[in-house]
Amino acid sequence: MSALLLAEQILNGLQFGVMLFLMAAGLTLIFGVMGLINLAHGSLYMIGAFAAAGVAAATGSFMLALMASLAAAAAAGAIIEVVVIRRLYARDHLDQVLATFALILILSEATRWAFGSFPLYLDVPDALSGPVVLPGGIEYPAYRLALIGIGLVVAVGLFLLIARTRIGMQIRAGEADREMIAALGVDIGRLYTLVFALGAALAGGAGALVGAIQSVQVGMGEPVLILAFVVIVIGGIGSVKGALVGAILVGLTDTLGRTLLPVLFGAFLDPSQATAVGSALASMSIYILMAIVLVLRPTGLFRVA
């Protein structure tokens, strides 16, 4: 394998990782602050993607489509929290799992009814449609490079929000002792709604951004949700820094595994067998990574105390 191809695959893994971070960051905030297992988080990713596709088709503007995805997912998240989730905080995790699984079915069928069963497509913005020549002669799609930049900017923004603002202080306090901050006069219901809407907006924005490089379809959020759970287990539940590190590790492991393992097995298997075996092991690699992390650090890399 050439050095240029390896560098491109590393960039692909980084791009995949930062998009997973947008999904996992909201999920880890919701679990860390509320103690809620939200299986419907992938549906918010889907809602953002469909909102973006619908607005892009109507206006031709990718920027308006992205803003629509954030607004639609945040609004859906706030409504879901007020109407459904708020009744689950005092219930055990099995009730939360069953209720949020029901939300997956409801939101999937509602989306199918509104948009139909056929995939929709988002066009990459014209300004980002071509390749960029990076140092070393690497030609890489400008849009994928922009995704990496957007993900890292959002990560920095989240770190600053949580570490430097009053609402961030309340979020951190809510993770540590929700009863105490409620006793100090913080409106815990409003805080929960805000955190849930923020997590939903991150998921919806990720759905819109990824929707431009793959089709937008019903059920697209569930595979990403599984990977997001792997990310927060690796990074540590409740830790945004852990979500970023875990997402990049998962993105690089998955992408490089799919590239390098078939080459490795190609040394002693025929090409078709090498591809099949390498792809199968690559699919397992992120779960092997998770198992290794859990053996060494059962609470994850950056578990919030």
C-alpha positions in Angstrom: 0.0 0.0 0.0 1.3 3.4 -0.9 1.9 6.2 1.6 -0.6 8.4 -0.2 -3.3 5.8 0.0 -2.6 5.3 3.7 -2.7 9.1 4.4 -6.1 9.3 2.6 -7.5 6.4 4.7 -6.3 8.1 7.9 -8.1 11.3 6.8 -11.2 9.1 6.0 -11.0 7.6 9.5 -10.7 11.0 11.1 -13.7 12.3 9.1 -15.7 9.3 10.2 -14.6 9.7 13.7 -15.5 13.4 14.1 -19.0 12.7 12.6 -19.4 9.9 15.2 -18.4 12.4 17.8 -21.3 14.7 16.9 -23.6 11.7 17.5 -21.9 10.4 20.6 -21.4 13.8 22.3 -25.1 14.4 22.6 -25.7 10.8 23.7 -23.0 11.0 26.4 -24.4 14.3 27.7 -27.9 12.9 27.9 -26.8 9.8 29.7 -24.3 11.6 32.0 -26.7 14.4 33.1 -30.0 12.5 33.1 -28.9 8.9 33.5 -31.2 8.1 30.6 -30.6 5.3 28.0 -32.0 6.9 24.9 -32.3 4.5 22.0 -34.2 7.1 20.0 -31.1 9.2 19.6 -30.5 7.7 16.1 -34.0 8.8 15.1 -33.0 12.4 15.8 -30.0 11.9 13.5 -32.5 10.7 10.8 -34.9 13.6 11.4 -32.0 16.1 10.9 -31.0 14.4 7.6 -34.6 14.4 6.3 -35.2 18.0 7.3 -32.0 19.0 5.5 -32.9 17.0 2.4 -36.4 18.5 2.3 -35.2 22.1 2.7 -32.3 21.6 0.2 -34.8 20.3 -2.4 -37.1 23.3 -1.8 -34.5 26.1 -1.6 -31.3 24.7 -3.2 -29.3 26.1 -0.3 -27.1 23.7 1.7 -26.6 26.3 4.5 -30.4 26.7 5.0 -30.7 22.9 4.9 -28.1 22.6 7.7 -29.8 25.2 9.8 -33.1 23.4 9.3 -31.6 20.1 10.4 -30.4 21.7 13.7 -33.7 23.4 14.3 -35.8 20.3 13.4 -33.8 17.9 15.5 -33.6 20.3 18.5 -37.4 21.0 18.4 -38.1 17.2 18.1 -35.8 16.5 21.0 -37.4 19.2 23.2 -40.9 17.9 22.4 -39.9 14.3 23.0 -38.2 15.2 26.4 -41.3 17.2 27.6 -43.9 14.7 26.4 -42.3 11.3 26.9 -38.8 11.3 28.4 -39.7 13.4 31.5 -41.9 10.6 32.7 -39.0 8.1 32.6 -36.4 9.6 34.8 -37.6 7.9 38.0 -38.2 4.6 36.1 -35.6 1.8 35.8 -33.4 1.4 32.7 -35.6 -1.3 31.2 -38.6 1.0 31.1 -36.4 3.7 29.4 -35.1 1.2 26.8 -38.7 0.0 26.0 -40.1 3.5 25.8 -37.3 4.9 23.6 -37.4 1.8 21.4 -41.1 2.5 20.9 -40.1 6.0 19.8 -37.8 4.6 17.2 -40.8 2.8 15.6 -43.1 5.8 15.8 -40.5 8.2 14.4 -39.5 5.9 11.6 -43.1 5.3 10.5 -43.9 9.0 10.8 -40.8 9.9 8.6 -41.8 7.2 6.1 -45.3 8.7 5.9 -44.0 12.2 5.5 -41.2 11.5 3.0 -41.9 8.1 1.5 -39.8 4.9 1.5 -37.3 5.9 -1.2 -33.9 7.4 -0.4 -33.4 11.2 -0.7 -30.1 12.8 -1.7 -28.3 16.0 -0.6 -25.9 17.6 -3.0 -22.5 18.7 -1.8 -22.2 22.5 -1.8 -20.6 23.8 -5.0 -17.8 25.5 -3.1 -16.8 22.2 -1.6 -17.4 19.9 -4.5 -13.8 19.5 -5.7 -10.6 18.1 -4.3 -8.0 19.9 -2.2 -4.3 19.2 -2.7 -2.7 18.7 0.6 1.0 18.7 1.5 2.7 15.6 0.0 0.5 15.7 -3.1 -2.5 14.2 -1.4 -5.8 15.0 -3.2 -8.7 14.9 -0.8 -12.3 15.9 -1.2 -12.9 19.4 0.1 -16.2 18.5 1.6 -14.8 15.7 3.7 -12.0 18.0 4.8 -14.6 20.5 5.8 -16.4 17.9 7.8 -13.3 17.3 9.8 -12.9 21.0 10.5 -16.6 21.4 11.5 -16.4 18.4 13.9 -13.3 19.8 15.6 -14.8 23.3 15.9 -17.9 21.8 17.5 -15.7 19.8 19.9 -13.9 23.0 21.0 -17.2 24.8 21.3 -18.6 22.1 23.5 -15.5 22.1 25.7 -15.8 25.8 26.1 -19.6 25.7 26.8 -19.2 23.1 29.5 -16.0 24.4 31.1 -16.5 28.2 30.8 -20.2 29.1 30.9 -22.9 29.2 33.6 -25.0 26.6 31.8 -21.9 24.4 31.5 -21.4 24.7 35.3 -25.0 23.6 35.8 -24.5 20.6 33.4 -21.4 19.5 35.3 -23.2 19.9 38.6 -26.2 18.0 37.2 -23.8 15.1 36.4 -22.4 15.1 40.0 -25.5 15.8 42.1 -28.8 16.7 40.5 -30.7 16.9 43.8 -28.3 19.5 45.2 -28.5 21.8 42.2 -32.3 21.5 42.3 -32.2 22.5 46.0 -30.0 25.5 45.0 -32.8 26.8 42.8 -31.8 25.6 39.3 -34.8 24.6 37.2 -33.8 21.0 36.7 -36.7 20.4 34.2 -35.5 23.3 32.0 -31.9 22.1 32.2 -32.9 18.6 31.1 -34.9 19.9 28.2 -32.0 22.1 27.1 -29.4 19.3 27.3 -31.7 16.9 25.4 -32.4 19.6 22.7 -28.6 20.2 22.5 -27.8 16.5 22.1 -30.6 16.2 19.5 -29.3 19.2 17.5 -25.8 17.6 17.4 -27.3 14.4 16.1 -29.4 16.1 13.6 -26.5 18.2 12.3 -24.4 15.1 11.9 -27.2 13.5 9.9 -27.4 16.4 7.6 -23.6 16.6 7.1 -23.3 12.9 6.4 -26.4 12.9 4.2 -24.4 14.7 1.5 -22.1 11.8 1.1 -24.6 9.0 1.4 -28.3 8.5 0.9 -30.9 9.8 3.4 -33.3 7.0 4.2 -35.5 5.7 7.0 -33.6 3.8 9.6 -30.2 5.4 8.8 -29.6 6.4 12.4 -29.7 3.0 14.0 -26.3 1.7 12.7 -24.7 5.0 13.7 -26.3 4.8 17.2 -24.7 1.4 17.8 -21.3 2.9 17.0 -22.1 5.9 19.2 -22.7 3.6 22.1 -19.4 1.9 21.5 -17.7 5.3 21.4 -19.1 6.4 24.8 -18.2 3.1 26.4 -14.6 3.5 25.2 -14.4 7.2 26.0 -16.2 7.1 29.3 -19.9 7.8 29.9 -20.5 11.5 30.5 -17.2 12.8 29.2 -17.2 15.0 26.0 -13.4 14.6 25.8 -13.8 10.8 26.0 -16.5 11.0 23.3 -14.0 12.8 21.0 -11.1 10.5 21.7 -13.3 7.4 21.5 -14.9 8.5 18.2 -11.5 9.1 16.6 -10.2 5.7 17.8 -13.3 4.0 16.4 -13.2 5.9 13.1 -9.5 5.1 12.5 -9.8 1.5 13.7 -12.8 0.8 11.4 -11.4 2.6 8.3 -7.8 1.4 8.5 -9.0 -2.1 9.4 -11.1 -2.2 6.2 -8.1 -1.0 4.2 -5.2 -2.9 5.8 -6.6 -6.2 6.8 -7.5 -7.3 3.2 -4.0 -6.4 2.1 -2.6 -8.4 5.0 -4.6 -11.5 4.3 -3.9 -11.1 0.5 -0.4 -12.4 1.2 -1.7 -15.9 1.7 -5.3 -16.0 0.4 -6.7 -15.3 -3.0 -8.1 -11.7 -3.5 -11.8 -12.6 -3.0 -11.1 -14.5 0.2 -8.8 -11.9 1.5 -11.4 -9.2 1.0 -14.1 -11.2 2.7 -12.0 -12.2 5.7 -10.4 -8.8 6.0 -13.8 -7.0 5.9 -15.3 -9.4 8.4 -12.4 -8.8 10.9 -12.6 -5.1 10.3 -16.2 -5.1 11.3 -15.2 -6.9 14.5 -12.2 -4.6 15.2 -14.1 -1.8 16.9 -15.7 -4.3 19.3 -12.4 -5.9 20.0 -11.0 -2.4 20.7 -13.9 -1.8 23.1 -13.3 -5.1 24.9 -9.6 -4.2 25.3 -10.4 -0.8 26.8 -13.0 -2.3 29.2 -10.5 -4.9 30.4 -7.8 -2.2 31.1 -10.2 0.6 32.2 -13.7 -0.7 33.0 -15.1 2.8 33.3 -13.7 4.0 30.0 -10.7 6.2 29.1 -12.1 9.5 30.6 -14.9 8.5 33.0 -16.5 11.4 34.7 -16.3 11.0 38.5 
